[in-house]
């Protein structure tokens, strides 16, 4: 289907497929995308805070790497319970709780002074945010059938590059203009000011997000029936297994490993992009913030075009493999850049566009396997296990930079992870995933 980003909303929708699902997308996706933008800014703004915080607090690169990554240990521990609770109590209340809580914790990060306090703040932020993204992936299964979902996942994940386009200049500007204002350091203002949208947006979630199709008063009775019937029919073709069996499924563990490799690349970009740019000779924080918009803008274009093409062809595997390989090439180019800023930027364009697109295409796979509570647990399990890459990526790169004085060895490792994920997708995802019918399972 056409992306709602390019087609005006149909206020007189009938019950035909495209117009009905376009109407649903226009109602739900802006809320989900804005929430994801806020979440990602609060998650990775520490990469900009680092430009001042390490000097002010005398933290080493390895302390930063551990602090950036420890977020994902909290995320890992609480993600599955959070997704199961969401499935039972509904997205409206639970996602409101999630977003307000992480906004408060993010603001309190401005108070840290020691490595232990930094680690604790990041760990609690992971606990607070656990369940948001997998909850959104699960939420889409309540409203869109599998053959329409890749474009919606791609649109949701467009929040990632958009957060970079917005967050980079915003963070750089705060660091540049607020440093020392009222006796508060620029990096502290960064955490305080960028937490406010999360706290306020919790009210929007509570007021405007419907839990299920049956709750959608903005759809006619006939429209609700059409969507519910299509979702129910699809659900009968899925593997409705127990929650316990999810954790022993070879398919689910394969997805975890693939996702782990892609996430290693994602957070190499998210947590180290400003550092990569600065080591080419760019010193001003605001200029660095502006430059970070370039890779994210390219990623946004690649993400939307690839998602639409994947849904149109109903092909998933190669749409994930090629972005992984492009990202690997980008990370290698960054190691060769030295003081060549244009070359480093080209490498970052490939890396950011590749990992962000690969993430969106990856999520077209697990959402078509499981239903019910198993879907809630399975999606969360894949996401939180794979997200351990978010812990290992900045942690390992930080330690390697501390002991080698360069990011190169860490970036080579990340490139290898992206290649490994592409090989696993190619060799272990069976051929039926190449050309799906709406009722078929991709793996």
Order of alpha helices (4+ residues) and beta strands (2+ residues): alpha-alpha-alpha-alpha-alpha-alpha-alpha-alpha-alpha-alpha-alpha-alpha-alpha-alpha-alpha-alpha-alpha
